[in-house]
């Protein structure tokens, strides 16, 4: 059922809930990290399915002295730690069906033609982390997300869209009986995978080249599952950190702003080193308790209507205001310079279903931020967005030679 979007300038703030959305500075955690050595690098990827209206997003001039657009205005106090990019994309077409390629550079139906299939930026970083943290990555989303997270085996990683579920996973220790049941399940699944791997390796010697390639893809999937099982076993009996937030309850969801809460939980997950890779996906059916928001999808088809574009300004500024709050929390926790945030979409102008000239910005990471970087718009000189993703992976510490459709690292900005 589609609702009309009205009264967008009215805000509904949290009332009558015990959830505190302002995180304290956990100085003891920061001290522990410093004592153990350099702070680890962290990666956060945020994607919005319906893109951002280009006129609201992209500044008119290059460099550090650009005038902030309506979408970027909430980031004003952090502008020295933010770089906005123009004229970057993956060369994909397909509208909504191509949005899932935002962090991969590859549409899923094309994946078989690439050696690493359509692995996404976050999952490539998670592979580098391995079992160093309880969760190699944490994938969250509003509604159904944007399908932007994919493993090396080409398997979609669905987002957790319930803050209560995420809270329990991060901070609530399972009873001994549940841990024992999980241990038994992991052991059984591990033995099955061992048998499958042995049989497949024996079979491989009797196959032709084409069938061996298919079997290798299958074995890659098996190895991916084995790796995840091993990580689960390693952390199964380790106690989880305590949360300064009250426990999030399912029945409170209708009274809370889930975008802000997911950002809070991601900040805590990074701060407690429960993970070093996190994602947040804003799905097509995005709603929030802070705005009288109904048909966001229909609104994105603005048809150049000044009224609809004005309403989009409010929605899009809301999303960047939550990003701004998240950056503030990372600064308070003293991990912003060690956390690189990728923010944008696999869609540019949703009104025409365009996947070209994508809205993209980077924040944090201790980079020498350039304000607004304008890349070449000419087809013969365009820089693939995958080049930027490859540089992000290199910054994270992964020794990758290529990523997606990359032709090299991203040279217009120093990332290292």
N, C-alpha and C positions, 0 to 999 in steps of 0.2 A: 504494500500500500504506500502511495506517494503522498507526502504532505507538502503544503505550501510553506516556504521559508519566510517568516515574518519577524519583525521587531528584533533584528539582529543586533541592534545597539544596546539591548538590555542584557545584563549579565546576571547569571544565577550563581552565587557563590555558596560554598559549603556552609551548611547550617545544621546544628544538632548532631554532629558526628564526632566521635572521639579520635578520629584520625588526624594526626599532626602532620601537615605537609611541609613543614619547615625543618630541614635536617640540622642537627647539631654538628659542630666540628668535632670529629672523633680524634682528638689529638693523640690518644694512646695508640691508635692504629697507625697514624702517620709516623709516630716515633718508632714503632716496631719496624715499619718498612725501611725507614732511614737507617736503622741499626743493622739491618740485614744486607744493606748495599743499595745500589741505585734503584730508584723506583721503576718497576716494570712498565712497559708501554702497553697502552690500552687502545682499543678501537671501538667506536660506536657508529653504527650506520642507521640513519633515519630516512624512511621513504614514504612519500604520500602518493597514493594511487592516482589521484586526479590532477596531479601537477600543480603549477602555480601560474596564474595569468602573467604572461611575459611583461606587460606594461607595469604590473605591480611589483615584479621581482627584480628585473635587470636595471642597474644604474645606467645613466646616459653617457657617462664619461669613464675612462680607464684611470687606474692609479688609486692612490690612497685618499684623494680629496673629492671623491664622488659624493653626490647628494644621495642620502638614504631614501630608498623607495618605501612605499607603504608597508610592503612585506618585510623589508629589512629594518625598518625603524625600531622595532622592539630590541634589536641587537646593538643599538647605538653605543651603549656603555661597554660593549665587548668588541667594538669594530677593529681595534688594534690586533685582535686575535682571530680575525675572520678574513677569509679570501673568497670572493665571489667570482665565478667563471662564466664567460659567455662563449657561445659557439662550440660547445662540446656535446658529443653524443656518440652513439654506437653505430650510426648508419642504419638503424632498424626502422621498419615500418610495420603497421599492424594495429595501431591504436592501443586499446585495452590489452590485447594479446601480447603486445611487445613490452608492456610495463614491467613484466617479470624479469626482463633482461637488464634492469637498471644496474645491479651489482655484478652481473656476469658478462655483459656485452654480447650475449648469445641467446637467441630465442630457443626454447626447449626443443622444438622440432628440428633445429639445426645441430643439436648437441653432438650427434654421432660423428660429425665431420671434424671435431676438435679433439685433440689428445686428452684434454682434461675435462671433456664434456662441458657442461655449463655450471661449473663450480662457481659459487658467488664469493665476493670479496671477503665477507665475514667468515665463511667456512674455510677459505684458504688460510686466513689468519688463525682460526681455531685449530687447524691442523698443526700450525707452528707451535701453539701453546701446548697441545697434547694434554697430558694428565697433570700438568703443573698446577692447575686449579681444579676445584670440584666440578665446575661446568666449563667445558671447552668454549661454549658460547651460550648465551641466553637470548632467545628469540621471542619477542613480544609483539603484540599487535592489537589494534582496535578493529572489532568485527572480524572479518576474515583476512585482514592484511592485504598484501600486494603480491604474494607468491615470489618474493625477491630473494629467498635464501635456498640454496641448492648445494648438495654435497658433491664431492668429486665423482661419485657414481651416477650423478644426474638425478638424485632423489630429492624431492621437495621437502624442506624442513618447515612444517607449519608453525605459526606463532602461537604462543600462549596468550589467549585473549581474556583471561580471568585473573585480575590482580590477586585475588585470594589464593588461587592455585600457585601463582608465582611466589607469593609470600611464604606459603608453607614449604615450597621446594627450597627456598633460600635459608629460612630461619627456624623451621619447626623440625625437631629431630623425630624420626619415626620410632615407634615402639620396637623393642627387641624382637617381638614375634613377627612384625612386618619386615624387619631387616633380614631375619632368617628365611622368610618366604622368598624375599627378593634374591638372597644369596643362592637358594636352591634353583630358582628360575634362571639366574645367570649361569649357574653351573650346567644346567640341562641344555640351555641354548648354546653354550660354548661347545659342548660335546657334539651337538648336531652340526655346528659349523665346522668342527674338525673333520667329521666324517665327510661332509660335502666337499671340503677342500681337498682331501685325499683322493676322493673319487674323481673330481674334476681334473686334478693333476695327472692322474693315470690316463684319463680319457684324452687329454690334450695331445698325447703322442700319436694318436691314430687319426687326427683330424686334418683337413686341408687348411690353407691359409685363412680363408674367409671364416670358417667355423672356429678356428683358433682365436681369431680376433673377437668373435662373439663371446667365446668362453672366457677370454681375458677380461672383457667387460663385466661378465658375471663374477669372476673372482675378485675384481676390484670392489664390487658391491659387498662381497663376503668379507673382504679385509676391512672395509669401512665399518661394518657391523662389529667385527671382532675388536677393532680398536675402541669403539664406544663401550663395548661390554667390559673390556679391560679397565677403562677409566672408571666405570661404575663400581666395579669390585674394589678398586683401590681406595675409593672414598666412602665406601658403604658404612664403615663403623667410625669414621671420624666425626666428632661433634661439629655442629654447624655454629656459626657466629650468632651472637645475640643482636637483635634489632632494636634501635631506639624508637622505632614506630610501634604503635599498638598493632596487634594482629588485624589484618584486613579480613573482614567477614563477607561471605557471599551476599547476605541480605543487605549490606550497606552499598552495594554497587550502584543502585539507582539514585543514591544521594551524593555520589562523589564524581569528581572530574578524573576519569580514568587516564587521560593523557598525562596529567601532572603526576598521578600516582605511579604510573609505569616509569616515568622519568625518575621519580624518587627511589623506586625499587632498583632501577638500573644503577643509579648513583651509589646506593648502598652496596650492591653486588660488586661494583668496581672497587669501592673503598675498602671492603672487607676481603678483597682478592678472591671472592667466590668465583669470579670469572674475569677475563680480560677482554672479552669480545661480547658486545651486546647490540641488538637491533630493535628498532621500533617501527612497525608498519601501520600506517593510517589507511584503513580500507575504504572502499567506495561508499559504504553505508555509514561513514563516520558521523557520530553524534556526540554531543557533550552536554553536561549539565550546566555549563556556564553560558551557553548560547541557546536561544530558541531556534535550534537548527533542525530543519526537516529534510527537504530534498536537496542535499548538497550536490548530488550527481546532476540533477536537472539544472541547478544553479550554475554548475561548471560549463554547461552549454549556453553561454551568455549571449551568443549571437551579436556581440559588440554592443549590447544594451548597457548604457551608462549606469542604470540602476542596478543591474545584476553585477556588473564589474565592481561597483561600489560595495555591494554586499560581499563579494568575494574578498575585497580588501579586508573586511572585518574578520572573515574566517581564516584567511591566510596569515594575517597579523596575529591572530589567536595562536596559531600553530608555532610561529616563530617566537612569540612571547613565552611559550612553554619551553622552547629550546633555550631562550635567554635565561630563564630561571634555572634550567639544568646546568648551564655553563657557570652560573653563580655558585651553585652547590659544589661543582667540581673545583672551583677556585677556593671556596671555603675549606674543602677537604685537602687542598694543596696537591691535587692530582691533574689539574687542567693542562699543565704544560707537558704531562706525560700521557695525555689522552687525546687522540685525534678523532674528531667528529666529522663524519660525512653526512651531509644533509641535502636532500633534493628529491628527484622523482624520475621515473622512466617515461613520464608524460610531460610535455611542455604545456601547450595550449589544449586543454581537454575539449574545448568547443569544436575544434577541427581534428581531434584525435591525433595530434602531431607528436611524434617521438623524436623530433629533431630539435637542436638547440636547447638541450635539457637544462632546467634550473639546478645548479649544483653549487654548493659552497663547502669549504673546509673550515674547521675551527679548532684552535688549540694545537696540541702536539709540539709546542716549543718551536714552531716554524717561524721563518721570517715572512710574515704575512704581507701580501701585496695589495690589499684593498680589492680592486676589481681588475681581474686579468682578462683581457679581451683577446681571444685566439682568432686565427685567420678564418674568415667565413667562407672563403673560396673553396670549392670542392677539391681542387688539386692540392691545396695546402692545409686542409683541415687536420687537426690533431685528434686522434681517436680518444674518447673518454677512457678507454682501457689503458692508455698510457699513464693517465693519472692514477688509476687503480693499481697499476704495477708499481708506481713510485710509492703509493701508500703502503703496499705490502713490503717494499724494501725498507721503508721507515719503520715498520712494525718489527722488522728483523728477519723476515722470511727471505731466503735467498732464491728468489724466483727470477727466471730469465724472460718469461712472457706471461701474459694474462689475457684471456679472452681474445680480442682482436688487436692487441697491442702491437705497435711497430717499434717500441723502445720505451724508455722512461719519459717522464714529462719534463721537458727542458725549460718552459717559460717560468718555472718557479722552483726555487731550491727546496727540496724535500729530502731530509736525511737525518 
